Amino acid sequence: MKIIKILFSLDFSIPCKTNFIFFGKNSYLNLRDLKVFDNFNPLFLMSEKLNVIILFKTFFKSGFKEIKKNYLKNYIIEIKPSIIVNFTDNYYQFYEMYNFFKQRKIISVSIQNGMRTIVGDIFNLFNKKEKDLGCDYLLTMNDSTGSKYLEFINSENIVIGSIRNNKYKKIENKKKKNIVFISQFNKNIIDNGFLDLKTNKIFSGENFYKAEKIVLEFLVNFCKKNSFKLEIASNGLSKFEDEYNFFSSIVNNKIDFNLIKKEDEYSTYRLCDSSEYTAFIESTIGYESFSRKNKILGFSIRGNFLEQTQGHSFCWPNLKISEGPCWTSKNDVNEFERIGNFILNSDINTWNRIFEQYLNKIMVYDENNLALNNFIKKIKSN
């Protein structure tokens, strides 16, 4: 089976010159439907699709030394792009190639695709002593993430919000009396644990998901006491049955709940828009929901179980708002009660003041990605 998979990933074609490229499969899949990227072509990583001609050139030039990086360099030399766009902003190797891009007069752009943390994420890899990391432009969801990146890489930061979120127009639905909890379930983490990239320490799946058990136990009691319906938005990363059994074991028949299947790229946005409250631990969708002016409950407590409390606080790295009116970073039932009481006793005027005060700090919402479109058009025309 592995041999068949490898054979299907082989590419024997001669690479052609192309002006605009996506860096990797993830960039291609997530950006190709935006009209501004119509004439962009994918540059696949070695692990995604292997061009045999470039592989042989790389091997004869440098052998197996840094073969993944040298393969990409040789591919780029062959196709001579003028712009390269990366949608996997936590892919460290992209920033390592900054000087190579500059030497070849290639404009490099990296776009944030999710909220960042420390353990198991790129900020666990950065070292301030490294001076050659960077990209020409870094497009982020908020100012604080951009500022944190600029402590480690050379770049110009532009805030655009979340591309996926911006693509989907908010629908003003009648709100159900419910709380939708955003799932981050991953069977692979349950079975194999969660790797700290810096120390190579593996945290058990049990440790990683202690946050879910604590938060859901609170939400179950809160929903039961206040007559809210509990719904859980599946993230679609694992088998639905495994995900249902995981949450069912936590809820433990104390209340009826629904696990809602992820039907498409936008189904969770639709669910959040039609729900009265969105509850989450550190899912990007929770922050996106807030940017869409949906009411939230944030429980950013996972860092308590990964030996890195601060790096997993609410809207990290903005430590000034780690505690807020409807969110907390403290594993403290009194804090849970505080934000629970807040949502029960706050009217629309209170929520509007919260949106006005915090939206730009947490995540901007730019409907139809106007800022991104204007930026890409500008660099393409230069």
C-alpha positions in Angstrom: 0.0 0.0 0.0 2.9 2.4 0.9 4.6 1.6 -2.5 1.4 2.4 -4.4 1.0 5.7 -2.5 4.6 6.7 -3.3 4.1 5.8 -7.0 1.0 8.0 -7.2 2.9 10.9 -5.6 5.6 10.8 -8.2 5.7 13.5 -10.9 7.7 13.0 -14.0 6.8 16.2 -15.8 9.3 18.9 -16.6 8.7 21.9 -14.3 7.5 25.0 -16.3 8.2 28.7 -15.5 5.4 30.2 -13.4 5.2 33.7 -12.0 3.0 33.1 -9.0 3.1 30.0 -6.7 1.5 28.6 -3.6 4.0 27.1 -1.1 2.7 23.6 -0.4 -0.5 21.7 -0.7 -2.2 23.4 2.2 -1.8 26.8 0.7 -3.1 25.6 -2.7 -6.2 23.9 -1.2 -7.2 26.8 1.0 -6.5 29.7 -1.3 -7.2 28.5 -4.9 -10.9 29.4 -4.7 -10.2 33.1 -4.2 -10.3 35.0 -7.5 -7.3 37.0 -6.7 -5.2 33.8 -6.8 -6.6 32.6 -10.2 -3.2 32.4 -11.9 -1.3 30.8 -9.0 0.1 27.3 -9.3 1.1 24.9 -6.5 4.6 24.1 -5.4 4.3 20.8 -3.5 6.6 19.8 -0.7 8.6 16.6 -1.1 6.2 14.8 1.3 3.2 15.8 -0.9 4.3 15.3 -4.5 7.7 14.4 -5.7 9.1 15.7 -9.0 11.6 13.0 -10.1 13.6 15.4 -12.3 14.1 17.9 -9.5 14.9 15.1 -7.1 17.7 13.8 -9.3 19.1 17.3 -9.8 19.1 17.8 -6.0 20.7 14.5 -5.3 23.5 15.1 -7.9 24.2 18.7 -6.6 24.1 18.1 -2.8 23.3 14.4 -2.1 21.1 13.9 1.0 22.3 17.0 2.8 19.3 19.1 3.8 17.5 17.4 0.9 14.0 18.8 1.7 15.2 22.4 1.7 17.5 21.9 -1.3 14.8 20.1 -3.3 12.5 23.2 -2.8 15.4 25.6 -3.8 16.1 23.7 -7.0 12.4 23.5 -7.9 12.1 27.3 -7.4 15.3 27.9 -9.4 13.7 25.9 -12.2 10.3 27.6 -12.3 11.5 31.2 -11.6 8.5 32.6 -9.7 8.2 36.3 -8.8 5.7 35.7 -5.8 5.4 32.8 -3.4 2.5 32.6 -0.9 2.4 30.4 2.1 -0.7 29.6 4.1 1.0 27.4 6.7 2.4 30.3 8.7 3.8 27.9 11.4 6.0 26.1 8.9 9.5 27.0 10.1 11.3 26.1 6.9 9.5 28.8 4.9 11.2 31.5 7.0 14.6 29.8 6.7 14.4 30.4 3.0 14.1 34.2 3.3 17.6 35.0 2.1 17.2 32.6 -0.8 14.0 34.3 -1.9 15.6 37.7 -1.6 18.6 36.7 -3.7 16.3 35.6 -6.4 14.1 38.7 -6.1 11.0 36.6 -5.1 8.3 38.4 -3.0 7.5 36.0 -0.1 4.2 36.2 1.7 3.1 34.2 4.8 -0.5 34.2 5.9 -1.7 33.2 9.4 -4.1 30.2 9.1 -4.9 29.7 12.8 -4.4 31.2 16.3 -1.0 30.4 17.6 0.3 29.0 20.9 3.7 27.9 22.3 3.7 24.1 23.0 3.5 22.2 19.8 3.6 25.3 17.7 6.1 27.5 15.8 6.9 29.8 18.7 8.5 26.9 20.5 11.0 26.7 17.7 12.1 30.3 17.3 15.4 31.5 18.8 16.1 35.3 19.0 19.7 34.6 18.1 18.7 33.6 14.6 18.8 36.7 12.4 18.2 35.4 9.0 14.6 34.2 9.3 11.8 36.1 7.6 9.5 36.8 4.7 8.6 40.1 2.9 5.1 40.3 4.2 3.3 38.6 7.1 -0.5 38.7 7.0 -2.0 38.0 10.5 -5.3 37.8 12.3 -4.5 40.5 14.8 -1.7 42.9 15.8 -0.4 41.0 18.8 0.4 37.8 16.7 2.2 39.9 14.1 4.2 41.7 16.8 5.2 38.4 18.4 6.4 37.0 15.0 8.4 40.2 14.4 10.4 39.4 17.6 11.9 36.5 15.7 11.6 37.1 11.9 12.2 40.0 9.5 9.0 41.1 7.9 6.3 43.7 7.4 3.1 42.8 9.2 -0.4 43.5 7.8 -3.5 42.6 9.7 -6.3 41.0 7.6 -8.2 38.7 10.0 -9.0 35.1 9.1 -9.2 34.4 5.4 -11.6 31.4 5.9 -13.8 33.5 8.2 -13.8 36.5 5.9 -14.9 34.3 3.0 -18.2 33.4 4.7 -20.8 36.2 5.1 -22.5 36.3 8.5 -26.1 35.3 8.2 -28.4 36.9 10.8 -30.3 33.9 12.0 -32.8 33.7 14.8 -30.8 32.5 17.8 -31.6 29.2 19.5 -31.4 28.9 23.3 -28.2 26.8 23.1 -24.5 26.7 23.7 -22.4 25.3 20.9 -19.0 23.9 22.1 -16.2 23.8 19.5 -14.5 20.4 19.4 -10.8 20.0 19.1 -10.9 16.2 19.3 -8.2 14.4 17.5 -7.9 10.6 17.8 -4.2 10.7 17.0 -3.5 12.9 20.1 -5.6 10.5 22.2 -3.6 7.5 21.0 -0.1 9.0 20.6 0.0 12.1 22.8 1.0 15.7 21.9 4.6 16.6 21.0 6.4 19.6 22.4 8.5 20.5 19.4 11.3 22.2 21.4 11.9 19.6 24.2 10.6 16.6 22.3 8.5 15.8 25.4 5.2 14.0 24.7 2.2 15.0 26.7 -0.3 12.2 27.0 -3.7 12.5 25.3 -5.3 12.3 28.8 -3.3 15.4 29.9 -4.1 17.3 26.7 -7.8 16.7 27.0 -8.1 17.4 30.7 -9.3 20.9 29.6 -12.2 19.4 27.7 -13.3 17.3 30.7 -13.2 20.2 33.1 -14.9 22.7 30.8 -17.6 20.3 29.6 -18.4 19.2 33.1 -19.1 22.9 33.9 -21.1 23.5 30.7 -23.2 20.4 31.3 -24.2 21.6 34.8 -24.6 25.2 33.5 -26.9 24.1 30.6 -28.9 21.9 32.9 -29.4 24.6 35.5 -30.3 27.3 33.0 -32.3 25.3 30.4 -29.8 25.6 27.6 -29.4 23.0 24.9 -25.8 21.7 24.6 -24.5 21.1 21.1 -20.9 20.2 20.1 -19.5 21.1 16.7 -17.4 18.3 15.3 -14.1 19.3 13.7 -14.2 16.4 11.3 -10.6 15.4 12.0 -11.4 11.9 13.3 -14.1 9.2 12.9 -17.5 10.6 14.0 -18.1 7.6 16.2 -14.8 8.1 18.1 -15.5 11.7 18.6 -19.0 11.0 19.8 -17.9 8.4 22.3 -15.2 10.7 23.7 -17.7 13.5 24.5 -20.4 11.0 25.6 -18.0 9.6 28.2 -17.5 13.2 29.6 -21.2 14.2 29.5 -22.0 10.8 31.1 -25.8 11.0 30.5 -26.2 14.0 32.7 -27.8 15.9 29.8 -28.8 15.3 26.2 -26.4 16.7 23.7 -25.9 16.7 20.0 -22.6 16.2 18.2 -23.1 18.2 14.9 -21.2 16.8 11.9 -19.0 19.1 9.9 -20.7 19.1 6.5 -18.4 21.5 4.7 -15.9 24.3 5.2 -18.5 26.7 6.4 -21.0 24.5 8.4 -19.4 25.4 11.7 -19.7 29.1 10.9 -23.4 28.6 10.2 -23.8 26.8 13.4 -22.1 29.5 15.5 -24.1 32.2 13.7 -27.4 30.5 14.6 -26.4 29.7 18.2 -26.9 31.9 21.2 -23.4 31.3 22.5 -20.1 29.8 21.2 -18.0 28.1 23.9 -14.4 27.0 23.2 -11.0 26.3 24.7 -8.5 27.5 22.1 -10.1 26.7 18.8 -9.6 29.4 16.1 -13.3 29.1 15.3 -14.1 30.4 18.7 -12.2 33.6 18.0 -13.6 33.8 14.5 -17.1 33.6 16.0 -16.4 36.6 18.2 -15.2 38.5 15.2 -18.6 37.8 13.6 -20.1 39.5 16.7 -21.4 36.2 18.1 -21.5 35.9 21.9 -18.8 33.7 23.4 -17.6 31.8 26.5 -13.8 31.3 26.4 -12.1 28.8 28.6 -8.3 29.0 27.7 -7.1 26.6 30.3 -5.2 23.9 28.3 -1.8 25.4 29.1 -2.3 24.4 32.8 -1.8 20.8 31.7 1.0 21.4 29.2 3.4 23.2 31.6 2.9 26.4 29.7 0.1 28.4 31.2 0.9 31.8 29.7 1.6 30.6 26.1 -2.0 29.1 25.9 -3.9 32.0 27.5 -6.8 33.6 25.9 -5.8 35.4 22.6 -2.1 34.7 23.3 0.3 36.5 22.8 -1.9 39.5 23.9 -1.4 39.0 27.7 -3.3 42.2 28.4 -6.6 40.6 27.6 -6.0 37.0 29.0 -8.9 37.7 31.3 -12.1 39.3 30.0 -15.8 39.7 30.6 -16.8 36.4 29.0 -13.5 34.5 29.0 -10.8 33.3 31.3 -7.4 31.7 31.2 -7.6 30.4 34.8 -8.6 26.8 35.7 -10.8 28.0 38.4 -14.5 27.2 38.9 -15.1 30.6 40.4 -13.9 32.2 37.1 -16.2 29.8 35.1 -19.1 30.9 37.3 -18.2 34.6 36.7 -18.4 34.3 32.9 -21.5 32.2 33.2 -23.2 34.8 35.3 -22.0 37.5 32.9 -23.7 35.9 29.9 -27.0 35.4 31.8 -27.1 39.0 32.9 -25.8 41.0 29.9 -28.1 42.7 27.4 -27.3 43.6 23.8 -25.9 47.0 24.7 -23.3 45.4 27.0 -22.3 43.0 24.2 -22.0 45.8 21.7 -19.6 47.6 24.0 -17.6 44.4 24.3 -17.4 44.0 20.6 -16.4 47.6 20.1 -13.7 47.4 22.8 -12.1 44.0 21.9 -12.8 43.1 18.2 -9.7 44.6 16.7 -7.5 43.2 19.5 -8.8 39.7 19.1 -9.6 39.3 15.4 -10.7 41.7 12.7 -13.5 40.6 10.3 -13.0 41.8 6.7 -15.9 40.5 4.7 -14.9 39.1 1.3 -11.2 39.6 2.1 -11.0 43.1 0.6 -7.7 43.9 2.3 -6.1 40.6 1.1 -7.4 41.1 -2.4 -6.1 44.7 -2.6 -2.7 43.6 -1.2 -2.2 40.7 -3.7 -3.3 42.8 -6.6 -0.8 45.5 -5.6 2.2 43.2 -5.3 1.3 41.4 -8.6 1.2 44.7 -10.5 4.7 45.9 -9.2 
